[in-house]
Amino acid sequence: MFNSSFRQQAAAWQQQFSQRQRGNILQRLLAWIVLGFMLVVAAAILLFMLLLSWLVIPIVVYRYRKKMRRFAEAARQHAGQAEQQQNGQQGGYRQQDRDSRVIEGEVIHKDEK
């Protein structure tokens, strides 16, 4: 049952394909020209995007490295200031430093296993 319906459908597809093959030569030529043009345009867009990425990636990497250098310098300065403040107070942190280092939270659910 399934096999015969499949054969009927395949025969119908083959018949439709053979009817389309009998089309005008100008239609075929136009289809090939349009498809070839679309292929060339797609290849040009791909090449443009590739070249653009080669130009943009070094710029992005340079900006990232510059940002990381600034971040590391700020961290070094902050560490130096904190060390100077700690040495100046002789024995402890200021209240503001102590408050900024405390992480408060609440346990909503804890699974006891």
N, C-alpha and C positions, 0 to 999 in steps of 0.2 A: 504494500500500500504506500508506504513512505518512499520507497525506491522509485515507483512509477511516477509519483508526483514530482519527484526531483528531476527525473528524466524529462518530463513534460516541460518543466520550468527551464531546464538547460536548453532544450530544443527551441523554446520561445526566445530565449536570450540570443542564441546563435542566429535565429532568423532575423531578429531586430538588428544584430550587428552586421549581417550580410546586406540588409537593406541600407544601412548607413554607409557601407563601403561603396555603394553605387552612386554616392553623391557627386556633385559637380567638382571638377578639378580646381576651379577657382576657390571654392569653399575650403578644400584641403590646403591649397597654397596659402590662403589667408590665415587659416588656423596655424600652420607652421610658422608663418611670419610673426603672428601675434605671440605665440608661445616662445619663439626664439628671442623676440624683443623683451618679453617678461623675464626670461632667463638672464639676458645681458644686464637688465636693470637690477635684478636681484644680486647678481655678482658684483656690480658696481657699488651697490649699497653695502654689501658685505665687506668689500675692500675698503670703503670709506670708514666704516665703523672700526675695522681693524686698525687702520692708520690713526684714527682718532684716539683709540684706546692706547696705542703706543705713545701718543703725545701726552695724554692726560695722566696716565699712571705715574710717571716720574714726578709730575707736579703734585699729585696727591700724596705720594710718599714723602716728598720734601716737606710739605706742609705738616704732615703727621710727625716727622722727626723733629721739626722746629717746635711744634707744640709740646712734644715729650721733653725736649731740652728745657723749655720754659717751666714745665711742670716739675722737673727734677731740680731746677735751680730754686724754685719757690719752696720746694720741700726742704732743700738744704738750708735756705734762709730761715724757714720756720723752725727747723730743728736747732739751728744756732741761737735763735732768739729764745727758744724754750730753755736751752741749756744755760744761757746767760741769766734768765729770770730765776731758774732753779738755784744757780750759784749765788745770786744776789739775795735770795730769801733765806738761805742757810737753814734748811731743815724741812722744807715742805713745798707743796704746791699752793698756788693761790686758790681761792674758792672758785673763781671762774674757770680755771683750768680743770679743777676736780669735777665741776659740774659738766664740763664739755666732754669728759671722758666716760661718764656714766651712761650706760645704755639701760633704759628701763623698759620692761615689757610685762606681759601678762600671759600666763599659760591658760588657754581656753580649753583645750582638751589634750589629755596625755593618756596614751594607750598603755596600760600596765600589762606587759607580757613577760 
